[in-house]
Amino acid sequence: MDNFMKEVKLAECGLSYAIVSIMGPQSSGKSTLLNHLFGTNFKEMDAFKGRSQTTKGIWMACCVGIEPCTLVMDLEGTDGRERGEDDTAFEKQSSLFSLAVSDIVLINMWCHDIGREQAANKPLLKTVFQIMMRLFSPRKTTLMFVICDKTRTPLENLDPVLREDIQKIWDGIPKPQAHKKTPLSEFFNVEVVALSSFEEKEEQFKGQVESLRQRFFHSIAPGGLAGDRRAVVPASGFSFSAQQIWKIIKENKDLDLPAHKVMVATVRCEETSNEKFSSFTANEEWRQLEETVQLQPVPGFGRKLSSILDACLSEYDAEATYFDEGVRSLKRSQLEEKLMQLVQPAYQFMLGHIRSGTFEKFKDAFNNALNSGKGFSAAARDCTEYYMSHFDEGSADAKIDQANWDCSRVRDKLQSDIDAHVAAVSSAKLSELVTTYEIKLNDALSGPVEALFEGANKDTWPAIRKLLQREIETAGVGFSGALSGFEMDAEMKDQMLLRLKEHARGLVEDKAKEEAGRVFDSSEG
């Protein structure tokens, strides 16, 4: 380290220098980001060789073309397996070291990890926050969370969720008496930026990184990224100071937590969990079930899938039984969460089949009930009740024992479809009924009224009124009887009878006008 400091002439910088470091999950593109951001040449992952560890240990370089002199540290990925049982201890040591000596710490974070309790870096941050307060006094480090592979979700939506995550970690950790009421802002400034995927949107990524690079120029000036730093070590003493901090970290017994057995449990239970998940995804019975349910309903779906899931979780329990209970339970919960995310689409397909199948059966049964002469409202009520119960039975059969999923939205959609269908049929039936009785009135009035006008005398209008009254009453009785099956309220029924009565009156009026026209034409002739 001393030789490196001489090469970059750090000792000549006085207080005008900045230290930047980066931490985050293995293979998350940390080295790639640093190389584009600072012109460094840290070793990058080869995408064609798969995701494996590239950066081992802690590497340091001098940023190219940035003032003031800025040194950057590339840390080994925080969730790699290559170290085995040493992984947990080293990642805490290296992360605490970077927090202790850096002015700015970049924390690479997957976009999909935001809001998740066991997201990459969160357990680590909880530990280093806690130990940082015991070992060092506040020095105001800037934490810049870099959201990798940003989705379409706007940054302004992601930012508050992530800040809330960090605040929860801070609020939840035990603090020494001196810092019981110390706010997060005393130790850290929190910045959030989002970058597109380098592999999928390279040009967009480079443009965003170039904009971010500008923020590191004059970073130690007031208002800059490192403008609030305190107790700056003169550049000539940085190497010695950093080595002493590393020594403190290596020798401090607090950093042996969690104990050896917990670290071993973490590695082994994680491996077992991943093995069981891979085994489940390759399970032929699951794959066949998943494929079939996309096309058609599967009888006994819930029982079959619950059995496969239970076998997977039971195998995990058997293999992890002798490891630390806390770690074992945590990793089991994470495995269960991953499995539920995997199988939920199949469950939704199954619910969709049950809903659509139930709706089609309802329509057939409703139509048959009406054709058999059953009252409209009674048929609608009975069929709806029966087939909603039929859906409840089907959804119960599809239920997965390991999940507590709510099917109420799908049930509400079925209810909505049934209600809409009943309303449409009701409207069509009533319209058909009105047309039928209007035709009956036409047949009952047209001929007799014409005949009365042809033999017109002083008794013609009384006879027409009597005929009209009789036919309106006859049609009204039949129409009222037909409406009784719809169980409509009295006001709506009266309105429909009134429209029928007005139709009959209008028919007679039209005939009178026709006759008057003929009489007028004859008189002119």
C-alpha positions as CSV (number, residue, x, y, z in Angstrom):
1,M,0.0,0.0,0.0
2,D,2.9,2.4,0.8
3,N,4.3,1.8,-2.7
4,F,1.0,2.5,-4.3
5,M,0.6,5.8,-2.4
6,K,4.1,6.8,-3.6
7,E,3.1,6.0,-7.2
8,V,0.0,8.1,-7.2
9,K,1.8,10.9,-5.1
10,L,-1.0,11.0,-2.6
11,A,1.2,12.5,0.1
12,E,1.4,15.7,-1.9
13,C,-2.4,16.3,-1.8
14,G,-2.7,17.5,1.8
15,L,-6.4,17.3,2.6
16,S,-7.5,17.6,-1.0
17,Y,-8.3,14.0,-1.9
18,A,-11.2,11.6,-1.7
19,I,-11.6,7.9,-1.1
20,V,-14.4,6.0,-2.9
21,S,-15.3,2.3,-2.5
22,I,-17.9,-0.1,-3.8
23,M,-19.6,-3.1,-2.3
24,G,-22.5,-5.3,-3.5
25,P,-23.5,-8.8,-4.6
26,Q,-21.0,-10.9,-6.4
27,S,-21.2,-10.5,-10.2
28,S,-23.4,-7.4,-10.0
29,G,-21.1,-5.4,-12.3
30,K,-19.2,-3.5,-9.6
31,S,-15.9,-3.6,-11.5
32,T,-17.6,-2.7,-14.8
33,L,-19.2,0.3,-13.2
34,L,-16.0,1.5,-11.6
35,N,-14.1,1.1,-14.9
36,H,-16.6,3.2,-16.8
37,L,-17.1,5.7,-14.0
38,F,-13.4,6.3,-13.2
39,G,-11.4,5.0,-16.1
40,T,-9.8,2.2,-14.0
41,N,-9.0,-1.3,-15.2
42,F,-10.4,-3.6,-12.5
43,K,-10.9,-7.2,-13.7
44,E,-14.5,-7.6,-15.0
45,M,-16.7,-10.7,-15.2
46,D,-16.8,-12.5,-18.6
47,A,-20.6,-12.9,-19.3
48,F,-19.9,-15.9,-21.5
49,K,-18.2,-17.8,-18.6
50,G,-21.2,-17.4,-16.2
51,R,-21.4,-15.5,-13.0
52,S,-18.4,-16.3,-10.8
53,Q,-16.1,-14.4,-8.5
54,T,-13.7,-12.0,-10.3
55,T,-12.6,-9.5,-7.6
56,K,-11.0,-11.3,-4.6
57,G,-10.0,-9.2,-1.6
58,I,-9.8,-5.4,-1.8
59,W,-8.2,-3.7,-4.8
60,M,-7.3,0.0,-5.1
61,A,-6.7,2.3,-8.1
62,C,-6.5,5.9,-8.8
63,C,-9.3,7.5,-10.8
64,V,-8.4,8.9,-14.1
65,G,-9.0,12.5,-14.9
66,I,-10.9,13.4,-11.8
67,E,-10.0,16.3,-9.4
68,P,-9.2,16.2,-6.6
69,C,-7.1,13.1,-6.5
70,T,-9.7,10.3,-5.9
71,L,-8.8,6.7,-5.0
72,V,-11.3,3.9,-5.5
73,M,-11.5,0.5,-3.8
74,D,-13.1,-2.5,-5.5
75,L,-14.4,-5.0,-2.8
76,E,-14.9,-8.7,-3.3
77,G,-18.6,-9.5,-3.8
78,T,-20.6,-9.8,-0.6
79,D,-22.4,-13.0,-1.3
80,G,-19.9,-15.2,-3.1
81,R,-19.3,-18.8,-2.2
82,E,-15.7,-19.2,-3.2
83,R,-14.5,-18.3,0.3
84,G,-16.7,-20.9,1.9
85,E,-16.8,-20.5,5.7
86,D,-14.6,-17.4,5.6
87,D,-17.0,-15.5,3.4
88,T,-19.2,-14.0,6.1
89,A,-16.3,-12.8,8.3
90,F,-14.3,-11.3,5.4
91,E,-17.3,-9.5,3.8
92,K,-18.0,-7.8,7.1
93,Q,-14.4,-7.0,7.6
94,S,-13.9,-5.6,4.2
95,S,-17.2,-3.7,4.2
96,L,-16.5,-2.2,7.6
97,F,-13.1,-1.2,6.4
98,S,-14.5,0.6,3.3
99,L,-17.1,2.4,5.5
100,A,-14.4,3.4,7.9
101,V,-11.9,4.9,5.4
102,S,-14.1,6.0,2.5
103,D,-15.7,9.4,2.0
104,I,-18.2,7.8,-0.5
105,V,-19.3,4.2,-0.6
106,L,-21.2,3.0,-3.7
107,I,-23.5,0.1,-2.9
108,N,-24.6,-1.9,-5.9
109,M,-28.1,-3.2,-5.5
110,W,-30.4,-5.2,-7.7
111,C,-33.6,-3.3,-8.6
112,H,-35.7,-6.2,-7.6
113,D,-34.2,-6.3,-4.1
114,I,-35.7,-3.0,-3.1
115,G,-38.3,-3.6,-0.4
116,R,-37.3,-7.2,0.3
117,E,-36.3,-8.1,3.8
118,Q,-33.5,-10.5,2.8
119,A,-32.2,-8.4,-0.1
120,A,-28.5,-8.5,-0.9
121,N,-26.5,-6.1,1.5
122,K,-29.2,-5.6,4.0
123,P,-28.0,-8.1,6.7
124,L,-24.5,-7.0,6.0
125,L,-25.4,-3.3,6.4
126,K,-27.2,-4.1,9.7
127,T,-24.0,-5.7,11.0
128,V,-21.6,-3.0,9.9
129,F,-23.8,-0.1,11.0
130,Q,-23.9,-1.6,14.5
131,I,-20.2,-2.3,14.7
132,M,-19.3,1.1,13.1
133,M,-20.9,2.9,16.0
134,R,-18.9,0.9,18.6
135,L,-15.5,1.3,16.9
136,F,-15.5,4.7,15.3
137,S,-16.9,8.1,15.9
138,P,-19.2,9.7,13.3
139,R,-17.3,10.8,10.2
140,K,-20.2,11.5,7.8
141,T,-19.8,9.0,5.0
142,T,-21.9,9.3,1.8
143,L,-23.7,6.1,1.0
144,M,-24.7,6.1,-2.7
145,F,-27.0,3.3,-3.5
146,V,-26.7,2.4,-7.2
147,I,-29.8,0.5,-8.4
148,C,-28.6,-1.9,-11.1
149,D,-30.8,-3.1,-14.0
150,K,-33.4,-0.4,-13.4
151,T,-36.8,-1.5,-14.6
152,R,-39.5,0.8,-16.0
153,T,-40.4,1.9,-12.4
154,P,-39.4,5.6,-12.1
155,L,-36.5,6.4,-9.8
156,E,-38.8,8.8,-7.8
157,N,-40.8,5.7,-6.9
158,L,-37.8,3.5,-6.0
159,D,-36.0,6.2,-4.0
160,P,-38.4,6.6,-1.0
161,V,-38.8,2.8,-0.7
162,L,-35.0,2.3,-0.5
163,R,-34.5,5.2,1.9
164,E,-37.3,3.7,4.1
165,D,-35.4,0.3,4.0
166,I,-32.2,1.9,5.2
167,Q,-33.9,3.9,7.9
168,K,-35.6,0.7,9.2
169,I,-32.2,-1.0,9.4
170,W,-30.8,2.0,11.4
171,D,-33.8,2.2,13.7
172,G,-33.8,-1.5,14.3
173,I,-30.2,-2.0,15.4
174,P,-29.1,-1.9,19.1
175,K,-27.0,1.3,19.7
176,P,-24.4,2.1,22.4
177,Q,-25.5,4.6,25.0
178,A,-23.6,7.4,23.3
179,H,-25.6,7.0,20.1
180,K,-29.0,6.0,21.4
181,K,-30.6,9.0,19.8
182,T,-28.1,9.7,17.1
183,P,-30.0,10.0,13.7
184,L,-28.8,8.2,10.6
185,S,-27.8,11.6,9.1
186,E,-25.1,12.0,11.7
187,F,-23.1,9.1,10.3
188,F,-24.3,9.0,6.7
189,N,-25.6,11.0,3.8
190,V,-27.8,8.8,1.6
191,E,-27.9,9.2,-2.2
192,V,-29.8,7.0,-4.7
193,V,-29.1,6.7,-8.4
194,A,-30.4,4.2,-10.9
195,L,-28.6,2.7,-14.0
196,S,-29.8,0.6,-16.9
197,S,-28.4,-2.8,-17.6
198,F,-24.9,-2.7,-19.1
199,E,-25.5,-6.0,-20.9
200,E,-28.9,-5.1,-22.3
201,K,-28.8,-1.3,-22.8
202,E,-25.0,-0.5,-23.1
203,E,-25.4,2.9,-24.7
204,Q,-28.0,4.1,-22.2
205,F,-25.8,2.7,-19.4
206,K,-22.7,4.6,-20.6
207,G,-24.7,7.9,-20.9
208,Q,-26.0,7.6,-17.4
209,V,-22.6,6.7,-16.0
210,E,-21.1,9.7,-17.7
211,S,-23.6,12.0,-16.0
212,L,-22.8,10.3,-12.7
213,R,-19.1,10.8,-13.2
214,Q,-19.6,14.6,-13.3
215,R,-20.7,14.4,-9.6
216,F,-17.3,13.1,-8.5
217,F,-15.5,16.2,-9.8
218,H,-14.7,18.5,-6.8
219,S,-16.5,16.0,-4.5
220,I,-15.0,17.5,-1.3
221,A,-16.2,21.0,-2.0
222,P,-19.2,22.3,0.1
223,G,-22.3,20.7,-1.3
224,G,-20.3,18.0,-3.1
225,L,-20.7,14.2,-2.6
226,A,-18.0,14.3,0.2
227,G,-18.6,17.9,1.2
228,D,-19.7,17.0,4.8
229,R,-16.8,14.7,5.7
230,R,-15.2,15.3,9.1
231,A,-11.8,14.6,10.7
232,V,-10.0,14.2,7.5
233,V,-6.7,12.4,7.8
234,P,-3.9,14.3,5.9
235,A,-3.0,12.5,2.7
236,S,0.5,11.7,4.0
237,G,-0.9,9.7,6.9
238,F,-3.7,7.9,5.0
239,S,-1.7,4.7,4.4
240,F,-0.7,4.3,8.1
241,S,-4.3,5.3,9.2
242,A,-5.9,2.7,6.8
243,Q,-3.5,-0.1,8.0
244,Q,-4.3,0.7,11.7
245,I,-8.0,0.6,10.9
246,W,-7.6,-2.8,9.2
247,K,-5.7,-4.0,12.2
248,I,-8.4,-2.9,14.6
249,I,-11.0,-4.6,12.5
250,K,-9.1,-7.9,12.2
251,E,-8.4,-8.0,16.0
252,N,-11.8,-6.9,17.3
253,K,-13.7,-9.8,18.8
254,D,-17.0,-8.3,17.9
255,L,-16.3,-9.2,14.3
256,D,-16.3,-12.9,15.1
257,L,-20.1,-12.6,15.3
258,P,-22.0,-14.5,14.2
259,A,-20.0,-17.4,15.7
260,H,-18.3,-20.1,13.6
261,K,-21.3,-22.5,13.8
262,V,-23.6,-19.7,12.5
263,M,-21.3,-19.0,9.6
264,V,-21.1,-22.6,8.7
265,A,-24.9,-23.0,9.0
266,T,-25.3,-19.9,6.7
267,V,-23.2,-21.4,4.0
268,R,-24.6,-25.0,4.2
269,C,-28.2,-24.1,4.6
270,E,-27.9,-21.6,1.7
271,E,-26.4,-24.4,-0.4
272,T,-29.1,-26.9,0.7
273,S,-31.8,-24.4,-0.1
274,N,-30.5,-23.7,-3.6
275,E,-30.1,-27.4,-4.2
276,K,-33.7,-28.1,-3.2
277,F,-35.0,-25.2,-5.3
278,S,-33.1,-26.5,-8.4
279,S,-34.4,-30.0,-7.7
280,F,-38.0,-28.7,-7.5
281,T,-37.7,-26.8,-10.8
282,A,-36.4,-30.0,-12.5
283,N,-39.1,-32.2,-10.9
284,E,-41.0,-33.9,-13.8
285,E,-44.3,-34.1,-11.9
286,W,-44.2,-30.3,-11.3
287,R,-43.1,-29.5,-14.8
288,Q,-46.0,-31.6,-16.2
289,L,-48.5,-30.0,-13.8
290,E,-47.2,-26.5,-14.8
291,E,-47.5,-27.2,-18.5
292,T,-50.9,-28.8,-18.3
293,V,-52.6,-26.1,-16.2
294,Q,-51.7,-23.5,-18.7
295,L,-54.0,-25.2,-21.2
296,Q,-56.7,-26.8,-19.0
297,P,-57.9,-27.3,-15.4
298,V,-56.1,-30.0,-13.4
299,P,-58.3,-32.1,-11.1
300,G,-56.8,-32.2,-7.6
301,F,-54.4,-29.4,-8.5
302,G,-54.0,-28.1,-4.9
303,R,-53.4,-31.6,-3.4
304,K,-50.9,-32.5,-6.1
305,L,-48.8,-29.3,-5.9
306,S,-48.9,-29.2,-2.1
307,S,-47.5,-32.8,-2.1
308,I,-44.6,-31.9,-4.3
309,L,-43.8,-28.7,-2.3
310,D,-44.1,-30.6,1.0
311,A,-41.6,-33.3,-0.3
312,C,-39.1,-30.5,-1.3
313,L,-39.4,-28.7,2.1
314,S,-39.2,-31.9,4.0
315,E,-35.9,-32.8,2.2
316,Y,-34.5,-29.4,3.2
317,D,-35.6,-30.0,6.8
318,A,-33.9,-33.4,6.9
319,E,-30.6,-32.1,5.5
320,A,-30.5,-28.9,7.6
321,T,-31.7,-30.3,10.9
322,Y,-28.4,-30.2,12.7
323,F,-27.5,-26.6,11.8
324,D,-28.2,-23.5,13.9
325,E,-31.9,-23.2,14.3
326,G,-32.1,-19.4,13.6
327,V,-30.2,-19.8,10.3
328,R,-32.0,-23.0,9.4
329,S,-35.4,-21.3,9.8
330,L,-34.4,-18.2,8.0
331,K,-33.1,-20.1,4.9
332,R,-36.2,-22.3,5.0
333,S,-38.5,-19.3,4.9
334,Q,-36.4,-17.9,2.0
335,L,-36.7,-21.2,0.1
336,E,-40.5,-21.3,0.7
337,E,-40.8,-17.7,-0.6
338,K,-38.9,-18.6,-3.8
339,L,-41.0,-21.7,-4.3
340,M,-44.2,-19.7,-3.8
341,Q,-43.1,-17.1,-6.3
342,L,-42.4,-19.9,-8.8
343,V,-45.7,-21.8,-8.4
344,Q,-48.1,-18.8,-8.1
345,P,-48.6,-18.3,-11.9
346,A,-49.7,-22.0,-12.1
347,Y,-52.2,-21.4,-9.3
348,Q,-53.5,-18.3,-11.1
349,F,-54.0,-20.3,-14.3
350,M,-56.0,-22.9,-12.3
351,L,-58.2,-20.2,-10.7
352,G,-58.8,-18.7,-14.2
353,H,-59.9,-22.1,-15.5
354,I,-62.3,-22.5,-12.6
355,R,-63.8,-19.1,-13.1
356,S,-64.3,-19.4,-16.8
357,G,-65.6,-22.9,-16.6
358,T,-68.0,-22.0,-13.8
359,F,-69.3,-19.0,-15.8
360,E,-70.0,-21.1,-18.9
361,K,-71.9,-23.7,-16.8
362,F,-73.9,-20.8,-15.2
363,K,-75.0,-19.4,-18.5
364,D,-76.2,-22.9,-19.7
365,A,-78.0,-23.6,-16.5
366,F,-79.6,-20.2,-16.4
367,N,-80.8,-20.5,-20.0
368,N,-82.3,-24.0,-19.3
369,A,-84.1,-22.7,-16.2
370,L,-85.7,-19.9,-18.2
371,N,-86.7,-22.3,-21.0
372,S,-88.3,-24.6,-18.5
373,G,-90.6,-21.8,-17.4
374,K,-89.0,-20.8,-14.1
375,G,-89.4,-17.2,-13.1
376,F,-86.5,-14.9,-14.2
377,S,-85.4,-13.6,-10.8
378,A,-85.8,-17.0,-9.1
379,A,-83.7,-18.6,-11.9
380,A,-81.0,-15.9,-11.7
381,R,-80.9,-16.1,-7.9
382,D,-80.8,-19.9,-7.6
383,C,-78.2,-20.3,-10.4
384,T,-76.0,-17.6,-9.1
385,E,-76.0,-19.0,-5.6
386,Y,-75.3,-22.5,-6.9
387,Y,-72.5,-21.6,-9.2
388,M,-70.8,-19.2,-6.8
389,S,-70.8,-22.1,-4.3
390,H,-69.4,-24.3,-7.1
391,F,-66.5,-21.8,-7.6
392,D,-65.8,-21.8,-3.9
393,E,-65.5,-25.6,-3.9
394,G,-63.2,-25.5,-7.0
395,S,-60.9,-22.8,-5.5
396,A,-60.7,-24.7,-2.2
397,D,-59.6,-27.8,-4.2
398,A,-56.9,-25.6,-5.9
399,K,-55.7,-24.2,-2.6
400,I,-52.0,-24.9,-1.8
401,D,-51.3,-25.8,1.8
402,Q,-48.0,-23.9,2.0
403,A,-49.6,-20.6,0.8
404,N,-52.2,-18.3,2.2
405,W,-53.3,-16.8,-1.0
406,D,-56.6,-14.9,-1.4
407,C,-58.8,-15.8,-4.4
408,S,-61.4,-13.0,-3.7
409,R,-60.4,-10.9,-6.7
410,V,-61.0,-13.8,-9.1
411,R,-64.3,-14.6,-7.2
412,D,-65.4,-11.0,-7.5
413,K,-64.6,-11.1,-11.3
414,L,-66.9,-14.1,-11.6
415,Q,-69.7,-12.4,-9.7
416,S,-69.3,-9.4,-11.8
417,D,-69.5,-11.5,-15.0
418,I,-72.6,-13.3,-13.8
419,D,-74.3,-10.0,-12.8
420,A,-73.5,-8.5,-16.2
421,H,-74.9,-11.5,-18.0
422,V,-78.1,-11.5,-15.9
423,A,-78.6,-7.8,-16.6
424,A,-78.1,-8.3,-20.3
425,V,-80.5,-11.3,-20.5
426,S,-83.1,-9.3,-18.4
427,S,-82.9,-6.4,-20.7
428,A,-83.3,-8.6,-23.8
429,K,-86.2,-10.6,-22.2
430,L,-88.1,-7.5,-21.1
431,S,-87.6,-5.9,-24.6
432,E,-88.9,-9.1,-26.2
433,L,-91.9,-9.1,-23.8
434,V,-92.8,-5.5,-24.6
435,T,-92.6,-6.2,-28.3
436,T,-94.9,-9.3,-27.9
437,Y,-97.7,-7.4,-26.2
438,E,-97.4,-4.4,-28.5
439,I,-98.0,-6.8,-31.4
440,K,-101.0,-8.3,-29.6
441,L,-102.5,-4.9,-29.1
442,N,-101.8,-4.1,-32.8
443,D,-103.7,-7.3,-33.8
444,A,-106.5,-6.6,-31.3
445,L,-107.1,-3.0,-32.2
446,S,-106.2,-2.3,-35.8
447,G,-108.9,-4.3,-37.6
448,P,-111.8,-3.4,-35.3
449,V,-111.0,0.3,-35.1
450,E,-110.8,0.5,-38.9
451,A,-114.1,-1.3,-39.2
452,L,-115.7,1.1,-36.7
453,F,-114.5,4.1,-38.7
454,E,-115.8,2.7,-41.9
455,G,-119.3,2.4,-40.5
456,A,-119.0,5.7,-38.6
457,N,-122.1,7.0,-36.8
458,K,-122.8,8.8,-33.5
459,D,-121.9,5.6,-31.5
460,T,-118.4,5.2,-33.1
461,W,-116.3,7.0,-30.5
462,P,-118.0,5.4,-27.5
463,A,-117.5,2.0,-29.1
464,I,-113.8,2.8,-29.8
465,R,-113.2,3.9,-26.2
466,K,-114.9,0.8,-24.9
467,L,-112.8,-1.4,-27.2
468,L,-109.6,0.4,-26.3
469,Q,-110.3,0.1,-22.5
470,R,-111.1,-3.6,-22.8
471,E,-107.9,-4.5,-24.8
472,I,-105.7,-2.4,-22.6
473,E,-107.1,-4.2,-19.5
474,T,-106.6,-7.6,-21.2
475,A,-103.1,-6.8,-22.3
476,G,-102.3,-5.3,-18.9
477,V,-103.4,-8.5,-17.0
478,G,-101.2,-10.7,-19.3
479,F,-98.3,-8.3,-19.2
480,S,-98.4,-8.0,-15.4
481,G,-98.4,-11.8,-15.1
482,A,-95.4,-12.1,-17.4
483,L,-93.6,-9.4,-15.4
484,S,-94.2,-11.2,-12.1
485,G,-91.2,-13.5,-12.7
486,F,-88.9,-10.5,-12.8
487,E,-89.8,-9.5,-9.2
488,M,-89.4,-5.8,-10.1
489,D,-90.6,-3.0,-7.9
490,A,-94.1,-1.5,-8.2
491,E,-92.9,1.8,-9.7
492,M,-90.9,0.2,-12.5
493,K,-93.8,-2.2,-13.3
494,D,-96.3,0.8,-13.4
495,Q,-94.0,2.6,-15.8
496,M,-93.9,-0.4,-18.2
497,L,-97.7,-0.8,-18.0
498,L,-98.1,2.9,-18.7
499,R,-95.9,2.7,-21.8
500,L,-98.0,-0.2,-23.1
501,K,-101.2,1.8,-22.5
502,E,-99.7,4.8,-24.3
503,H,-98.8,2.5,-27.2
504,A,-102.5,1.4,-27.5
505,R,-103.7,5.0,-27.4
506,G,-101.1,6.0,-30.0
507,L,-102.3,3.2,-32.2
508,V,-106.0,4.4,-32.1
509,E,-104.9,8.0,-32.6
510,D,-102.9,7.0,-35.7
511,K,-106.0,5.2,-37.1
512,A,-108.1,8.2,-36.4
513,K,-105.7,10.5,-38.3
514,E,-105.6,8.1,-41.2
515,E,-109.5,8.1,-41.4
516,A,-109.6,11.8,-41.0
517,G,-107.1,12.1,-43.9
518,R,-109.3,9.9,-46.1
519,V,-112.4,11.9,-45.3
520,F,-110.6,15.1,-46.1
521,D,-109.4,13.7,-49.4
522,S,-113.0,12.6,-50.3
523,S,-114.5,15.9,-49.5
524,E,-112.0,17.7,-51.7
525,G,-112.7,15.3,-54.5
